[in-house]
Amino acid sequence: MQTLSSRWRSASLRSQLMVLTGVLLALSILVTSFVAISVLRTSMLNGIDGELRDSVRTVSSVLVADLQGEEGVQVPHAGYLIDADGTVVAEAVNTPDGVPKLRPDLSRIDLDHVQDHPLEAATVGSVGAPDRTWRVVTAKPQQLDLVVAVAEPLDDTNAMLSAVTLLTLSFGVATLFAAMAVGWVLVTRAFAPLHQVEQTAARIAEGDLSQRMEGYNRQTEIGQLSASLNTMLGHIEDAFEARTRSEGKLRRFVADASHELRTPLVTIRGYSELYRHGALQKPEDVGSAMARIESEAKRMTQLVEDLLMLARLDERRPAENVDVDLLHLAFDAAGDAHASDPDRRIEVVGLQGAAPVSAWVHGDESRLRQVVANLVTNALRYTPDGSPIEIAVGVERSVDEDFNAVLQVRDHGPGIHGPDAERVFERFYRADSSRTRETGGTGLGLSIVAAIVQQHDGTVRLTETPGGGATMTVRVPGIERADDAPEV
C-alpha cells in the first residue's frame, strides 16, 4: 500500500489526472449499464407478467377440465394445479415433441399466501436445473382449494439480457479507451504551456533572468499564470540588477575609502621613517615633518568622521526633529564663511530676486546645519578667491497648496558640467582626481548633503548659475511657522 501511495505521489500531474478521469468514466459506464439493464429486465418481466395474468383464466379452465377427465385444448403458457400439500395434480404444457420437458420448482407455493396475494408474480428455478428460471403467476380458482400456477421459462429473456449486458459492457470499455486516448491528447496539448513554464523556470535557474512567457490570453488561467510569472521575473531581475549595482557601489566605495586612507598613511609612514633613519637633522626639517604628519592625521580623522556620518545616515536612525528656519541657518552659515574668508562677498538673498523669507521645516537641526555648511564650504573651496557667493532662501508653493522650503547656494566659479554634474553627489566621485587632496576635502561632503536631504524627504539638485558657476538647490517639505519660534 505504501509503495502504491509513493508511486501515486511521484506520478506526473497529467498521469494522475488521466487515472482519475478513467476511474470516473469507468464508474459512470458501470452505473449506466447497471441501470439500463435493470430497467430492461424489469420491463421484460412486466411484459411477461402481464401475459401470464391474462392467461390465468384460460389455463385454469383447461386444467380443471383435464382434472375432470375432459379433453383439454392447447394453452399459451404452461399451467399447473397444485393441492394444499404442494402436489401437482394436473398440468398443461405446450412443449414440442422431442424437447426435454422442464418443470418449474413449485414446492414453495403456499395456498394461504396465494389467497392473500392473488396473481402475484415470482421467479423460481427448474426442478433438477436450478440455473434455468421461470416466471410464475399464481391464483386460486373459485370453489376449489387448489392453486393454479401459470409459468413461462426465462431462457430467452435471460439470453437477451446477457447479450445486452455483453454489448453494453463491450461498448463501454471501447468508449472508455477511446475517451482516455482522446483525453490524453487533449490534456497533453493543454499542459503544453505548463511544460513551457517548466522549461522557462529551468532556464531561470541556470541564471537567464531575461526569459518571459508570451502569447497567452490574459483571460485564461495559463495567461494569468504567465502574467504573474512575468511580473515575478521582472521583480527578480530588478532586484538582481539593484543588488549588482549596490555591490558595485560598495566595491567602489571600499576601494575609494581604502585609497583615501592609504594616502595620508603613506605620508605619515614616510615622514616617520625619515625621522627614524636620522634623515631629518635640522629642527626646521623636523618641524615641517611633524606639521605634515599632523595635517594628514587631521585629514584622515575627518575622512573617518565623514564615513561614520554616512554609515549612520544609511542606517536611518531616528533623529530628534524640531521646527527649524532655513533662513536662520543661512545667516549663520554666511557669518561662519565670512569669518573664514573675510575678503569674499557672501550674501543671503531671496529666491527670484525677492527678499529672503523664513522657510520653516521639521527636521534635525544639527544635520540641516551640516547641509548648509557643506554646500558653502564646497563653494568656497572650489571657486576662485574673491568670487561672490549667494545663499538664497524662500518658499515654493504648488497649486494643491503644498509647499517646499528652498535653500540655494550659488557660486560664480568654473561650474560643473556634463557627466560630472550627474555624478557629483556620488561618494568619493570627483572630476579631478587630485582636486580633493589639494583642497583638503574628503570627497564625501556632497554625498553627506544628499543623504541628509533624502532623510528629510527632500531633494538636492545641481544646476548652472546664470553667468557661470554652480547652484546647489535643496528642497525640503515645509511647515507653517511655529508660534513660539524665535525671530531671526
DAMOBEL-V662806 format. One line per field, one symbol per residue. phi: phi as a letter, one per 20 degrees, with the letter a starting at -180 (. if undefined). psi: psi as a letter, one per 30 degrees, with the letter a starting at -180 (. if undefined). burial: I if it has 9 or more other C-alpha atoms within 8 Angstrom, else O. Layout:
phi = ???
psi = ???
burial = ???
This chain:
phi = .ffffffffeffffffffffffffffffffffffffffffffffffffffffffegfffffffffffenefedfdfcfcbdcefenefdabbccfffnegedcfedfefdffffffcfleebdcedfnbffedcdcddbdffmcecddcdcbfdffffffffffffffffffffffffffffffffffffegffffffffffffffoeeefbecndffeeffffffffffffffffffffffffffffffffffffffffffffffffffffffffemfdeegfffffffffffffffffffffffffffffffflffdeecfceffffffffffffffecfedeccdceflmeffcfcecdaeffffffgffffffffffdcfgnffcdddcacdddfemfbdecccdddcefmccmffffdfeffmebfdfeffffenedndgfffgffffffeldcccdcefgnopcceddccgecffffefffe
psi = eeeeeeeeeflleeeeeeeeeeeeeeeeeeeeeeeeeeeeeeeeeeeeeeeeeffeeeeeeeeeeeegglkllklflkkkkkafggkjflljlhklkfkkkkkljgfgkkeeeeefikgkklklalkfiffjllkkkllklkgkhlkkkklkkgeeeeeeeeeeeeeeeeeeeeeeeeeeeeeeeeeeeefeeeeeeeeeeeeefffjgfkljlgkkffleeeeeeeeeeeeeeeeeeeeeeeeeeeeeeeeeeeeeeeeeeeeeeeeeeeeeeeeggfjekeeeeeeeeeeeeeeeeeeeeeeeeeeeeeeeefhkkljklkkjfeeeeeeeeeeeeefiffkjkljllkhglkklkjkljajeeeeeeeeeeeeeeeeegllkfklkkjkkakkklfggllkkkkkjklhaflklbfeffgfglkgkkejffeeeefglfgfefeeeeeeeefghalkkklkkkfkakkkkkkkklllkkegkkk.
burial = OOOOOOOOOOOOOIOIOIOOIIOOIIOOIIOOIOOOIOOIIOOIIOOIIOOIIOIIOOIIOIIOIIIOOOOOOOIOIIIIIIIIOIOIIIIIIIOOOOOOOOOIIOOOOOIOOIIOOIIIIOOIIIIOOOOIIIIIIIIIIOOOIIIIIIIIIIOOOOOOIOOIIOOIIOOIIOOIOOOIOOIIOOIIOOIOOOOOIOOIOOIIOOOOIOIOIOOIOIOOOIIIOIIOIIOOIOOIIOOOOOOOOOOOOOOOIOOIIOOIIOOIIOIIOOIOOIIOOOOIOOOOIIOOIIOIIOOIIOIIOIIOOIIOIIOIIOOOOOOOOOIIIIIIIIIOIIOOIIOOOOOIIIOIIIIOOOOIIIIIIIIIIOOIIIIIIIIIIIIOOOIOOOIIIIIIIIIOOOOOOOIIIIIIIIIIIOIIOOOIIOOIIOIIIIOOOOOIOOOOIIIIIIIIIIIIIIIOOIIIOIOIIOOIIIIIIIIIIIOOOOOOOOOO
